[in-house]
Amino acid sequence: MDTPDLIFTDGSIITVDPETEGATAVAVLDGRIHAVGGRELLRMRGPGTDVIELSGRCLMPGFVEAHIHPARDQLMFSESVIDIRPMVCGSADAVRTAVHAAVAAGGTRPLLCYGLDPVLHSGFPEPTREWLDELAPGRPLVMWQNSGRVAWANTAALALAGLSADAADLPDGHFDRDRFGRPTGKAYGTPAILALVGRIVGEQLDSGLLAKEHQHLAARGVTLCGDMGFADEMRVLTAGLYRRGLAKVRTRFYEISSPGLETICPLDNGDDLFRQIGIKIRVDGGATAATAERLRAMVRAYHPHGWQIACRADDHTATEVVLDAYDSVLREYPRDDHRLRLEHCGAMTPEQYRRAGRLGVTCSLFMDHLYYWGDTEPECETQCVRARSALEADVRISFHNDSPVTPEEPLRNMACAITRTARSGRVLAAEEAINLDQAIRAQTIDAAYQLFADDITGSITPGKYADLVVLESDPHSVAPEELADIAVHSTYLAGRLTYRR
Ligand SMILES: [Zn+2]
C-alpha cells in the first residue's frame, strides 16, 4: 500500500469543504490530498512519512490571489527600483526624501521610482521632465504611478529608451507630446511605459526577479494567483520559470486585451500549474480605457471562443457598461459556467450586484481600497467595496490586492472585510461586513472558482492538490482586528514546501 508522504496532525484544520469539516488530520500522497480525518490517519504512516504536528497552528487551503500583476510586482525586487508606494512612503514628503536619497547615493545606475499615488501623496506635484532632469542630471530617472497607468521620464531616460521624436504610439499605449510632436517624457498605458522603462529593468528580468516574486507570494501563503496583466513578452520568461521548477505558485493568466485574437494562444494551453484562461479589459481608469462600443466588440470577439473575460470597473458607470456588455453577449452566445469577471468593484451598488448575480458574473473585490484609501475618499463612508451586498445577491466573490498596488496580504483583506476598518481605525459602512468563514471562502475556494481551478485546489478535499498554508494561529481563535497579524508558518504547493518561516 502507498504510504503518505506527509501527515498533518494535532492542530486546527480549516478545510473549506463541508464534507471534511471538523477534520484534525490530513494525509498527503504524491502531491495530492490523500485522506482527511482524525488521528486514525497516523496508522497509514510508513518509514518515509513526514508527520507534521501542528501543535496550536492551523492548516488551511493555500490563499488564492485572484488579481495581481507579477510582471510589475517583480520589479519591486530590482536594484534599480525605489519603492515609493504609499505603504512604504506615507506622504509627499516621504516620497521626496526617498527620491533624493536614492539620487544622492550616487552612481550612474538608472532609477525607477515606483508607486506615486495621486491621492495618498497629495501635495506632490505632477513630475515634469525638467524637474526630473534637475533632480538627476544626466542620469535616467523614471517615476511610475502606483496604478501602473502613467509614468514620467527625464531626458536621459528618454534617450536610454531610444524614444526619438518620431516614436510611434503603441496599441493601448501612447506618449504625451509637445507642440512639435516630440515625446515629453510622460507615457500612458503599459505598452508605452514598458517602452520607457524596458532598458532600465530589462537586463534584470532574466536574473531571477520573477523567481523572487514567487518566493514572496509563497511567504504570504499564496498558492494560486490570477495574473491580470499578462503581456506576450512575459510568456517565455514565465514558462521558463515553470519549466525549471522554480515556480512556487500556480498561475492563471489573462492577456491584456488586444483588438484582435491574433496574440491569444489556443484555449487548451498549459497545465495545472500555468495556464491562460482569459483576457483582461480595462473599462475605466485612465486614458487607455475601452469605450462602451469597443468593449462590446471585444467581449463579442473573445467570449464566443471560450475565453473568460475580466473587466476592470471601479465606478458605477463603468460597472453598468460592463454588465450591459455581458448581458448582451450572454443573450447572443449563452454559456453555462462562463464565470465572467468584474474587477475591483469599489463603488458597485447592491442593485448592480443583483444584476451580476442573475447573470452569473463573479466579482473580485479590492478590500485594501477601504483600508488604505478609505480615510481619504468621502464616498467610502457609504459605498466602499460592498462585500455583504455581493453575497446577498449570490455573487461568488474573491479578494485581491492588485499587487503591486498594495502588497499581497490575504489576512488583511479578510480582516478588512470583517471589521470594515480603515488604516486610521475608522469603521466604514459597517452594514457591509461579512463573517470570517465567508471571508475565508473569498480568499480560497471562491477565488479558485473564479480562476477555473476549484476542481483541483482551494479546499482540503481528497483528490485535490495539497496546496496548503500553515498559519501560526487559527483565525477563529483571534479577534478580527488581530487577524492581519497572524504569521504564515509554512506554505506547500502540491505537497512541496515552498516557504518556511
Ligand atoms: Zn490590476
Residues whose N, C-alpha, C, O or C-beta is under 5 A from the ligand:
A	BS01	ZN	M228 D402
